[in-house]
Amino acid sequence: MDTQFLKTFVAVADHGSMAAAARLLNITPAAVAQQIRTLEREIGAPLIARAGRTVSVTEPGARILARARDLLRDVSDLRSVANDSTLAGELRIGACPTGLAGILPDVLARMVEAFPQINVFIRPGYSADLYRAVEAGDLDAAIVLQAPYALPKTCDWQLLREEPLVVLAPRRLADRDPHDLLANEPLIRYDRNQWGGRQADEYLRQAGITPLERFEVNALNAIAVMVDRGLGVSLVPDWARPWPEGLDLVRMPLPGLVEPRRIGAVWSRSSVRIRLVNVLLEEARKTVDP
């Protein structure tokens, strides 16, 4: 059985269409369809159900999908094991939205230049989901917010960046007290379902501020644009660049000591790709503390 055909099957299952899988794998849709048909003959069961331009995984396909992922990961591991004297193979990492846009691109730029034989698979997601993926062994490491709970002994954590809470306001309000703004201007609230949003909510409660809530949003860049348009102020972590261009905002520090939001790397100590994880960690350290 050709493992490339398994990779094609997983790509089709993940992206929901032959065309999307073809773009990902840099082959034609006809080649994708042919590989799926060949794999179905070898397996002896239909794996993909076609409905126009979209596809879905059949019941037999769903039964083998997890095992196909495991097999592809094991095949990738062979490269790392065989090339023990060199740093090569596939590293599977996750990244939360602010990590994906802020820290990770600079880390990857350093890795690509220094270790071109390392291939990196990146899964975007929210921190809570990425922690579970690392703990389950689906990912080797992830750039995430620090968890508000103790990690299992199988995982470890390294701090990369601290982001204190700031009041985000239009520049015309720069001479106002930050607590006055939070109490008297409409608040664009950072989503309380996110760890950073819960931290902001806790600060408001401790400061005795009952805000005039206008919106609740889970995208920091969108919040910055809404503040720039005069829709209100916000209490957010001072997240890493890049920010949307052309905004005329001020970031106002809060009075007193404020617990910052922390972003770092979590990884599985038992990963067979721990040497590649160590490369990621070292390049991340160099990026944030050159």
C-alpha positions, 0 to 999 in steps of 0.5 A, spaced: 500 500 500 502 506 497 502 511 504 502 517 499 494 514 497 493 514 505 495 521 505 491 523 499 485 520 503 486 524 509 487 530 506 480 529 502 477 527 509 480 533 512 478 538 507 471 536 504 473 536 497 477 533 491 479 540 489 482 542 496 486 536 497 489 537 490 491 544 492 494 542 498 498 536 495 500 540 489 497 534 484 491 534 479 484 533 482 484 527 477 490 524 480 486 525 487 480 521 485 485 516 482 489 515 488 482 514 492 479 509 487 486 505 488 486 505 495 479 503 496 480 497 491 486 495 496 482 496 502 476 493 499 471 498 501 468 505 499 472 510 503 469 517 500 462 518 498 461 523 492 456 528 492 457 534 486 463 537 488 463 535 495 465 529 499 464 525 505 467 520 509 463 513 509 462 509 515 468 504 513 472 510 511 471 513 518 473 507 521 480 507 518 481 515 518 484 515 525 489 509 524 491 512 517 493 518 521 497 514 526 500 510 520 502 516 516 505 519 523 509 513 524 512 513 517 514 520 518 518 518 524 522 513 521 525 519 517 527 522 524 530 515 527 534 513 520 537 520 520 539 520 527 545 524 526 541 530 522 535 534 524 530 531 519 523 529 519 516 532 520 514 536 526 507 537 528 505 543 532 499 547 534 498 555 535 493 559 538 491 565 534 495 570 537 501 565 537 500 564 529 500 571 527 505 574 532 511 569 535 510 563 530 512 566 523 519 569 526 520 562 529 519 558 523 523 563 519 529 561 523 528 554 523 527 554 515 534 557 514 538 553 519 534 546 519 531 546 512 530 538 512 525 539 518 518 539 515 513 543 519 505 541 520 501 547 523 494 546 526 491 553 528 486 552 534 484 555 541 489 554 546 485 549 550 484 544 544 491 545 543 493 542 550 489 536 549 492 535 542 499 535 545 497 531 551 494 526 546 500 525 542 496 528 536 501 534 536 508 534 538 508 542 541 504 548 541 504 555 542 499 557 546 496 561 552 499 559 559 494 554 562 490 556 568 491 549 571 497 544 572 499 540 566 500 533 567 507 530 568 508 528 561 508 535 558 512 541 559 512 548 558 516 554 557 514 562 557 516 566 551 512 572 552 508 576 557 502 581 555 499 585 560 492 588 560 491 595 557 486 599 555 485 600 548 482 607 546 481 612 540 487 617 541 482 623 542 481 619 549 488 619 551 488 624 556 482 620 560 484 615 566 483 608 564 478 606 569 474 612 567 474 610 560 472 603 562 466 605 567 463 610 562 465 609 555 462 603 551 466 597 552 468 592 546 469 586 551 474 581 549 470 574 549 469 571 556 470 564 553 477 565 552 482 565 557 484 572 556 477 575 556 476 571 563 482 575 565 480 582 563 473 580 566 476 578 573 480 585 573 473 589 572 470 585 577 476 586 582 476 594 580 469 594 582 467 597 575 461 595 571 462 597 564 457 599 559 457 593 554 456 594 547 459 588 543 463 581 545 468 579 540 473 573 540 478 576 535 483 581 537 485 585 531 477 586 530 477 589 536 482 594 535 479 596 528 472 597 532 475 601 537 479 605 531 472 606 528 469 610 535 465 604 537 468 604 544 474 602 548 476 595 550 480 591 555 485 586 552 492 583 552 497 587 549 498 582 544 504 582 539 505 585 532 502 585 527 496 589 528 492 592 522 495 598 519 492 605 519 489 605 526 490 611 531 489 608 537 493 608 544 494 603 549 493 605 556 497 601 562 492 600 568 494 602 575 497 597 580 500 590 579 496 587 573 497 579 572 499 579 565 497 574 560 503 569 558 504 565 551 509 560 551 510 553 548 507 546 551 510 540 549 510 532 550 516 529 553 515 523 550 515 525 543 519 521 539 521 527 535 523 531 541 530 533 538 525 537 533 521 540 539 528 542 542 530 545 535 523 549 536 524 551 543 531 554 542 529 558 535 523 560 539 528 563 545 532 566 540 526 569 537 523 572 543 530 574 546 535 575 541 
